[in-house]
Amino acid sequence: MNKSMLKKSISMALTGCLLALPLSFGAVPAATAEASAGSVIGAIIGGVAASSSLHKQIRYYNDTEEGQEEFFNEMKKEYGVNEDYALNARLDTIMSNLSASIAQVDPSIEEHPYRYFINKDESFNAFCTLGHNMSVNTGLFSAITNDDEIAVVLGHEMGHGQKDHPAKGAKRSIAPAVLASATGSFAGVLVANLWKNQGITKPMEWEADNLAFDYITHSNYNPGACAGIWQHVIDKSGDNSYYNFLMVGGSDHPSNSSRRDNYMKKLTEYSGNHVTVTDEGMVQVNKKDFLQPAAVGDMSTRERAYFVAGNLSAAYHNKHNTSDVTTDGNIVKMGAQPIIECQGDDMSASEAAARLQAIK
């Protein structure tokens, strides 16, 4: 059932229910500034029957292979498909890596893999909806140049999918839509909520964020990218702006800085409390200053600092030989783990290695 058919079926169900009501409730009123008590009661009674129909439709799209495939094809028609070979190859690699990392902590993904495609939207976004169906905006690849941060974005969306947040959010949005039917807008509200993933709550956002960190730390991606992506968003457009991509619903959701700081806290814990980053972008090891990376390309000092901290955290967590700090050209290494590639206005690799050796 496509979007227009779904809207039509909901409208017909609602109309049929209202026509069966006692005459005292009257017909469905035209949209007015204020609905009467009778029209609200009538709309709610009719909406209960219609919402039952929508619950069944959500289960069809979310829980059956036929429904999942149907919804996926409708998504492609709605948003368009970008067939760029290089971008699709990148996305295939990232999704394959993330799926393997998720399987280590949640094997259910093997029974319910993800369908995904790149849409033609040039804005900075990605979303997961019913039935583990995902779409990634073309604009995400132009806004982010490294696959580590893209993996965080997609890991967050897959966290929503693993916890069935899209279906829970859609069901949660039904009650407000029933009330909206007092002005005749029931079908439109429900269809919009179904397609736009409304109903995702702040706790759901936090859960998806925390799951993304877990997935990234079970992969070869830099765990510092989790804080880094939010610093990137803040650098480009501030703390609470439309540029805050991984969310729907505005003020009900966490701020960019709170999400960044949550990830930094988790990164410090992951390192065994050896590593942190100050507000100025100074990477500290054992509470002593290590280095403050220079801004390079589209990455600010603080964004790069999170990547350095991520490498250090991985070295400590994975118990690399922390007594062995070496250089390989411009790259500083702790054991087998690369820590930073010194470039631009960074201090030299030899100086960075000496500092790290002294405080590690």
N, C-alpha and C positions, 0 to 999 in steps of 0.2 A: 504494500500500500504506500503510495508516494505522499508527499506532504499535502498536496491539494486534496487528494482523496481522504486522507486522515482528517483534515479540517472539515471536509464535507460530511464525513460520517459522524463526527462529534456534533456538528451543528444539527444534523438530522436527529441524532439521539436526544439532544437537548430539547429540540422542538417537539418531538413526540412525547417526551415526558411532561412537558408543560401543557400540552393540549389535553393530557389525561387528568390534569388537576381539577379540583372542584371549581365551579364558575366564580366563586367568591374571590379567588386569587386573581382572576382576570387573565388576559393574554399577556404575552411578553411585551413589556413596555419599550417604547423608543428610548434611545439614550437621552438622559436628562442630567441636570447638574446634581440633583439629589434623588435617589430612588426611594419610593414609598416602602413602608414596612411590608405591605402585601407583596410587592414585586420582589423584595429581597427574599422573603420566605419561599415564594414560588421558585425563584431562581435556585435557591439552595436545594430544594427538594428535587428539582429537575437535574441540578448539577450532580447530586449524589449518584444518580443512575448513569449520567454521562462520565463521571469520574471512574466508575467501575469499568466502563468500556476502555477508558484510557489506561487504567492499570493493566488490563489484558494486553493492550497494544504495546505498552512498555515491556512487559514480560516477553512478548513475541520478538521485539527488536533486540532485547538484551540477552535472552536465554536460549533462543533457537538458532541453529546455524542458518536456516533459510531466512529468518528475520534479520540476522546480523548482516548477511550478504546483501539483502534488499536495502537495508538502511545505508550500508556502505556505498552502494551504487547511487542511491539518491544524494548522498553527500557529494559524490563526484560531480553529479549533474548540477548541484546547487552552487558549488564553489569553483568548479573547473579544475583541470589537472595540468600540472607543469611536467612535461616529459623530458626536461633537461637531463641528459645522461649522467653528467658529472655530479649534479646535485642528488639525483636518485641513488647513485652509487655510494655517496657519502651517507645518505640516510639509511640505506640498507646495512652498511657496516655498523653504524651507531646502534640501530635497532637490534641487530644480531648480537652485538656486544652486551647491550643492556638486557636483552632477553636471557642471555646466558648468566649474567650476574644476578638477575632476579630469581632465576631458577635455583640458585644456591640458598636463597632464604625463603622462597615461596614457590615450591614445585608446581603449584596449580597452573602456572603460566604455560606449562607444557601441554595441558589439556585445553587451554583457552589462549592461543597465541593472538597476536595483534594484526589487524589489517591496517594499512597506513598508506598515505599518498601525500604528495606535495601539491598544495593548491596554488592558485595564481595570485593570491592576495599579497601585496607588497608591504603590508604592515608587519609588525614584530609580534608574532603569536604562534601558538600551536595549541591543539586541544584534543582531548580524548572524550568520546561520548559513548552512547549505548553500545553494548556488544563488543567492547575492546576495539572499537573503530577510532582511528586517529587520523588527524589531518595536520600538516605542518605548513605554515605560510612560507611562500618564497622569500618574503622579507626577513625571515629569521636568519637565513644564510647570509644575507648582505649586512645585517646588523651585528652578527657575531662571526668572527673570523676563525675561531678555534673550536674544534670538535668537543673539547672537554666541557665547555659551557653549554653547547647545544645538547650534549648528553644529559646535563643537569635539567635543562628545560624538559626534555623528553622523559627523563626519569621521574620528574614531578608528575607529568601527565599519566605515566604508567602507574604511578602510585595511586592516583585517582581510580584508574581502571582496576587495579588489583583489589581495591577495597569497595568496588562497585558504587563509588560516589555518584557517577552520572545518573544511574537509575534511582538511587536514593534521593538525589536532588530533584529529579523530575517528579517523583511521587510526592516529595515534600511541597512542591509548588502547586499541587492540585488544589489544596484547600483555599489559598488566596484566589485562584482562578474561579472557583465556585462562587465566591463572594463577588468577583468582578462580573459574573453573569447577570447581576442585577441591572446592568446597563447594556446587556446583549453582547458582551465582549468575551464570553467564556471560551469559545473555540479558538479565537485568535490568541488569547493569553496562553492557553495550554500548548498550542502548536509552537508559539515563540519560545516557551520555556523548554519544550522538548528538544528543539534544535539548538538553542543557545546555552544549554547546560546551566540554566538558572537553578537555584536551590542549593548550590554548593556553599557550605558554611565555613566560618573561620576555623573551627576544629578540623574540618575536612582538609582545609588548606595546610594547616600545620602538620597534619598526619601525612599528607602527600610530600611536603617538604622534608620531613624526617625520613620517610621511606626513600626519597631520592638520595639522601646522604648514604643510607645503608646500601643502596644499589651501587652507587659510585665507588664506595670503598670495597666492594666485591668485584670491581672491574680494574682495568689498567688506566682509567681516567684519573686525573689529578683531583683529589678530594677538596683542594683549595678552590676549585672552580665553583663549588656550591656557594661560598661567600662571594667569590669573584663576580659571578653573573649579576648578583644584586648590586654590587658596587658599580658594575658597568651601567646598570639601569639608573642608579642614582647620579652617576657622572653625566649621563646623557640627558636626563630629564627630571631629576629631583627625587624627593623621598616618596611623595604620594601623588602620582600623576597618571594620566592615561597610558603612559609608557609602561606602567606596571602590568605586564602582559599576563602572567599566570593567574589571573583571577577574574571573576565576574562578580559584580555586586558592590564595588567601591568601598565605602567606609566600613562595611561589615568585615572586611578582610585585613590581614596584617599589613603593616607598612613595609616598604622596601627595606628600611634600615633595621627593623625588628627581625626580618627574615635573614638579612645578612649577619646580624649579630648572633642569631640563633645558630647559624651554621658555623660561625667562628668559635662559639662556645663548644660545639660538638667537635670541631677540629682540634681544639686544645685538649679535650678529653681523649680524643683518638690518639694523640701524641703521647699520652701518659702525663699530661700537664707540663710538657717540656717547651711547647711552642705557643706563641701568641702574636698578635699584630696590634700596634697602637693606632689611635685615631689619626696619627700623622703618617701611617704607612711604614713604621719601623717594625721590622721583624725581630722579635726577641726570642732568644733561646735561654732557657733556665733563668728567665727574668733579666737577662742582660742583652743589650743592644747587639744585634748581628749586622744587619744592613737595611738600608732604605732604598729599594730599587728605583731607578729612574723611570719616568714615563716613556713608553716605547710604542710607536704606532698609535692605535686607538685605545691602548690600555694605559690607565693612569698609574701613578706610583702605588696607590693603595690596592688597586686591582691586581697588579703584578705581585704585590706583597703577599696576597692571599695564595697565589700560586706557589711562591717560594715556601710559605708556611705549609702548604699542602704536601710538597715534596719532603720537607723536613718531618712532618707528622707521619708520613708513610715510612720514612726511614726508621723512626723510633718505634712505630707500631709493629712493623715487620721485622724488628730486631736486626737490622743491618749492622755491620761492624762500625759502630759510631766512633770508634777510636781511629778509624782509617779515613781521614779527610784528604782528598787528592784533587788534582786538576787534570783536565783533559782538554787542552787548548783553552777556550774561554769558558769551559764548563767546570763548575765545582761539584764534586761528588762526595757523598758520605757512604762509605762502603760501595755497594753497587748502585745506589740511588742517586741520580742526578738531582742537584739542589737548585742551581741557577745557571743559566747561560748569561754571562756578563756581556753587556753590549751597550752602545750609546754612551751615556754619562754615568754608567755604573762604575764602581771601583773595579780594579783589575781582579781577575780570577785568583791570582796568587794572594792578594791582600784579603779577599773574602775568605779564602781557604784558611789563612792564618787566623783570622778573627774567629771563625767557626771552631777551629781546632782549640782555641783558647777557652771557649765558653761552653762547649758541647757537654 
